[in-house]
Amino acid sequence: MSDLEIKCEVCQSLLDEEDMFCANCGTEAPKQAEPGDAGGDSARVAKHNFECSGCGASMSYDARAEALQCPFCGSVDMVEQGDAKILAPKRVVPFKLGRDEAETAMRQWLGRGFWRPGDLAKQAAVEKTSAVYVPYWVFQATTHTHWTADTNRTPPGARGDWFPLSGEHHGSYSGLLIGASGALTARETSEICPFDMAAGAAPEEVDLQSVTVEQFSMPRKYARPLARQGLEEAETTACAEAYVPGKARNVHVNVRIGKMSSEPVLLPVWIMAYRFRDTVYRFLVNGQTGQATGGAPLSWTKILVAAVIAIVVLLALLLVCSGVLGGAMGRGTEGPNTPAVQIAAAGPRRTQSCAAGPRRTQSAGVSGAQPGAAWLAQPRSGDSQ
């Protein structure tokens, strides 16, 4: 569906199709009929609505399905809301993984981190597992990009280490997902991607009454800049990989986005809370592919051992460097000037013990304009002039 904007009938402010009211003056948004859609209404009436007092998440689900506990933060302080008109999803991707498969994916993920406790996967106690349909915006767009970059593969005869390149690129993207959850972070909603959007079904074909459904908290107008940023990052990667040989640096893109469209969808996510050593962590599993992410504790024992090893290695390197430097300095004092200095320092003592006086001193090997030689040439007190 194209992102066609409409105007408020009173103040002429731009509205998205899902806006129920004008954000500027509060006037009810005009209804828009789509081709093939008699009602043209993008909203639906949600029953059994609750708002979490802990994290502020708004959701709707059948209270008979499970206890009134927020799947996002675990709070039981849920405020019941009346029936509400909410944004209706265009597609719903159903769950493919069951509860047991989600917990297996969680334990496999917990056992892969080196800095985590070694017994984390076995000792983590799952306290709650909830199947939640999380809202997303899915974007499609075409791009026309002018790009510049530097490559380390220089032509024959070039004097520099880098060579500039530039060009154009045309791209087409679909399935760019932007999380619209009010309880999950942007990092969490992105790390459980991707989803197979081809498996999406019409909302009436999926049971949304007996499972938790989070309502859209991010309007399309706020998701659109994030989608543009994602497209620019994708174009930067595409241009560097397709056109820049060797290593690339200073890759800059000027992207013109066209035919951008988006639609609201609901995607399946298993949200779990597990306890490890008196601390509760949140964990997410993609209900379609098993992609997982979440919070996990760190093993401070491993961190301490690594820090001690690093300090020992650093001290060893310092000792080696100081030994090498000391040896170099010792060898430096035995250079060409060392004998002259020693002879000059020994000059007075040898002069006092020598009966020949200045002539004998000159034969000691000290010559030139050295201070020691000049001093030795002076007659001693008591000598005859």
Buried (B, 14 or more C-beta within 10 A) or exposed (E): EEBEEBEBEEEEBEBBBBBEEBBEEEBEBEEEEEEEEEEEBBBBEBEBBBBBBBBEBBBBBBEEEBEEBBBBBBBEEBEEBEEBEBBBBBBBBBBBBEBEBBBBBBBEBBBEBEEBBEEBBEEBEBEBBBBBBBBBBBBBBBBBBBBBBBBBEBEEEEEEEBBEBEEEBEBEBEEBBBBBBBBBEEEBBBBBBEBEBEEBEEBEEBEBBEBBBBBBBBBBBEBBEBBBEBBBEBBBEBBBEEBBEEEBEEBEBEBEBEEBEBBBBBBBBBBBBBBBEEEBBBBBBBBBBBBBBBEBBEBEEBEEEEEEEEEEEEEEEEEEEEEEEEEEEEEEEEEEEEEBEEBBEEBEEBBEEBEEEBEBBBEBEBEEEBEBBEBBEEEEEEEEE
